Amino acid sequence: RLDPMGRAMLADSLAHACVGSPDTVRAKLQMFLQRTGADEIMATANIHDHAARKRSFQLFAEIGRPMGALKPATAAGNASAGHPHPAVHA
C-alpha cells in the first residue's frame, strides 16, 4: 500500500533493525559494528508497555557483557573502544 518513497523510507529504517532474542541481536550488532566501525549504539524500543520496554532495554544492555564488549573491528582508533557496554539511549 506504500508508494515507492514510503517503501524506500521503510526499507532504510529497517535495514539496521536488530530484533529478536539476545543471541540474534548480539550477532546482528556485531555484523553492524564490523561493517560500519561505529563506536556507539543508540537503541529505541517502540513498546507501549513500560515494563516490557524496560526489560527490552535491560536485555540490550546485557548483550555486551558475555562478549566482554561490543566494539567495531577497527576499535584501536576509536576513543570510546574501552567502554565495556554498548550505549543505550532511551
C-alpha positions in Angstrom: 0.0 0.0 0.0 3.0 2.3 0.3 4.2 4.4 -2.5 7.8 3.9 -3.8 9.1 6.7 -1.5 7.3 5.2 1.6 8.7 1.8 0.8 12.2 3.2 0.4 11.9 5.0 3.7 10.6 1.9 5.5 13.4 -0.3 3.9 16.0 2.2 5.1 14.6 2.3 8.6 14.5 -1.5 8.9 17.9 -2.1 7.2 19.7 -1.7 10.5 17.0 -3.0 12.9 18.1 -5.7 15.3 15.1 -7.6 16.5 15.0 -11.0 18.2 16.5 -13.0 21.0 19.6 -11.6 22.8 21.8 -14.0 20.7 20.2 -12.8 17.5 20.5 -9.1 18.4 24.1 -9.7 19.5 25.0 -11.3 16.2 23.3 -8.6 14.2 25.0 -5.9 16.2 28.4 -7.5 15.7 27.9 -7.6 12.0 26.7 -3.9 12.0 29.7 -2.8 14.0 32.1 -4.7 11.8 30.5 -3.2 8.7 30.4 0.4 9.9 33.1 0.7 12.6 30.5 2.6 14.7 31.7 3.2 18.3 28.2 3.9 19.8 24.9 2.2 19.5 21.6 4.1 20.0 18.7 1.9 20.9 15.0 2.5 20.6 12.1 0.3 21.6 8.6 1.1 20.3 6.9 -0.9 23.0 3.8 0.6 24.6 4.0 -1.5 27.8 6.5 0.3 30.1 7.7 -2.9 31.9 8.2 -4.7 28.6 10.1 -1.7 27.2 12.3 -1.5 30.3 13.0 -5.3 30.1 14.0 -4.9 26.5 16.5 -2.2 27.4 17.9 -4.3 30.2 18.4 -7.2 27.8 20.0 -4.9 25.3 22.4 -3.5 28.0 23.4 -7.1 28.9 24.4 -8.0 25.4 27.9 -6.6 25.6 28.7 -8.4 28.9 29.2 -12.0 27.7 31.4 -10.8 24.8 33.5 -8.6 27.0 32.3 -5.6 24.9 30.7 -4.9 21.7 33.1 -2.9 19.6 33.9 -2.4 16.0 36.6 -4.4 14.3 38.6 -1.2 14.0 38.3 -0.3 17.7 42.0 0.6 18.0 41.4 4.0 16.5 38.2 4.8 18.4 38.3 6.9 21.6 35.4 5.0 23.2 36.5 1.5 22.4 37.3 0.9 26.0 33.7 1.2 27.2 32.6 -2.2 28.4 28.9 -1.9 27.2 27.0 -0.5 24.3 25.5 2.9 24.8 21.7 2.8 25.4 19.7 6.0 24.9 16.0 6.0 25.7 
